[in-house]
Amino acid sequence: MVTGVRVPRAVAVELMAHARGELPNEACGLLAGSLAAGRANSYHRARNADASPLRYSVHPEDLVRITFAIEEAGEELAAIFHSHTHSPAVPSATDRRAAMYPDQFYVIASLADPDAPPDRALRAWRIIRGHAFEVPLTIG
């Protein structure tokens, strides 16, 4: 099992732009790439069905559309992304309870410092049966 995830700088910048653009609500989306290589190559924005500053849920229509697009591109779901509007990029109790993808990475952006660059604002996790484990996130 790969122990960390690599995200191209342009994708990391895109994640942060999406997160800032969705304020005051949390942003969310899916990263496509290769789990075996621990690489997320592209980002697919999704609507936050909860439209909330405190929680997120990838809109079901977007989940289906994006999943098909990832498969058609010959890639796989590498990570689930969301932002925290005022707190650190650490999975909340709600995030840990709602996590349904133990093999994928969870990438979280913190907007506690809205001007922070991706290197400081993004962190990656694995969430397995309600337990969160931070993994190395490489941007570049």
N, C-alpha and C positions, 0 to 999 in steps of 0.2 A: 504494500500500500504506500502510495506517495505521501510524504509527510508535510508538504507545503505546496503553495500555488504561486505561479508567476502570471502577472498581468502586465501587458504592454503599457507603457506610460500613456499613450494616447487613450487607451481604454480607461485607465485610472482617472485621467482628466475628465473623460466623459461621465464617469460615475459621479464625480464631485459636482459637475455642472448640473446633472440631473437632480442630485440631492438638493442643491441650492435652489434650483428652479421650482421645486415642489413645495418649498416652505410656504406656509407654516406646517405642512403635513410631511410625513415620512414618504420617501421615494422608495420604489422597489423595481426589480427587474431580474433578468436571468443572464448569466454568462455562459457562453458556449466555448467549447474547446476540447481538450483531451484530459480525461481523468488519469489515465495511465501515465501521462507525461506531467501531470500537475500544472497544466497550462490553460488559461482562459484567454481565448483569442478575440472574442467579440462580445459586445453588450447589446442586449435587447431590452429596451425600456418597457415597463408594464405600468398599468394603472394600479394605484392602491385602492382596492375595493372598499377598504375601511375609511378612506379619506380622513385620516386622523393624524395628529401630531404625536400620538403615543403608541400606535400599533400599525401594522401593515398586513395586508393580505393581497397576494397577486390576484388580480381580477381573473375569474375563471376563463373568460373568453380569450384573454391575453395568454394565459397559461397554455391553452390548447394551440392557439395560433403560433406562439413562439416555439413550443415543443416540436410541432411539425416543421417549422422553418429550420430548426437546429438539425433535426434528422435529415431533412432534404439536403442540407449543406454537408452531410457526412460527418457531422460533429456530434458531441454529446453534451448534456447538461453538466457543466463543470462547477457552477456555483450559483447560489441565490444571493442577491444583493438587496440590502435595504439601508436606510439612513436612520440615525438617531438625531433628533432636532436639537437637543440640549444636553445630552448625556454622552459619556464615553462610548467608544465603538466596542462595547462588550455586550454579549447577548443578555437581554433582560430575562426575568423569570417567564414572561409571556413568550419571548422568542424561544426559550428552551422548551417550553411546553408544546408550542406549535410546530416545532421542527419535525419534518417528515422525511428528510433525505439524509440518512446517516452516511452515505458514501460521498456526497457532494460537500463542497466547501460553502461556508457562509461568509460573505464579505460584508462588513459593516462600515459605514462612513459616519464619523462624528462631526456634527456641525456646532459643537460647543464653542469652538473657535472657527467662525465662518470663513476666515481667510487662510486657514491652515492648508498647506499643500497636501496632495494625496499621500506622500510619504509619512506624514504625521497624522492624517485624519482616517486612513483606512487600516483595518485589521482583518485578519482571516481566522476562521474557526471551523472546527468540526463539532457538530452537535449530535450526540448519540444517546438515545434513551433519556433525554432531559439533562445530560451532562455536557458542558461546553469545554472544549480543549483548544487553546490557541495554537495555530500553526504558522510557520513562517510565510510571510507574504513578500514576494519580490516584485518590485515595480521596475519595468525596463525591458 
